[in-house]
């Protein structure tokens, strides 16, 4: 959901709530209360629905990210198996050099 659509969605929910409050203050007691109840309820239902939509979309993005990592790991394992089948050894990183300790020769062990 883009930033613009979030602003429009939550803004329209807030607008419904404000319109309901204005209707309660402006119109006669019976009609104003009924309009306020309907408009405020719709605004709050819309806001809660949009929150649930955002949670669902974030879970979908996280699931897609995990699946991409899983696919990459599966592809790497397949490449490793193929190299082993062909008898190629994987490139090893260079061994770290052992440091000297105060002018003494290196200890190998």
HELIX and SHEET records of a PDB file:
HELIX    1   1 UNK A    3  UNK A   26  1                                  24    
HELIX    2   2 UNK A   29  UNK A   86  1                                  58    
END                                                                             
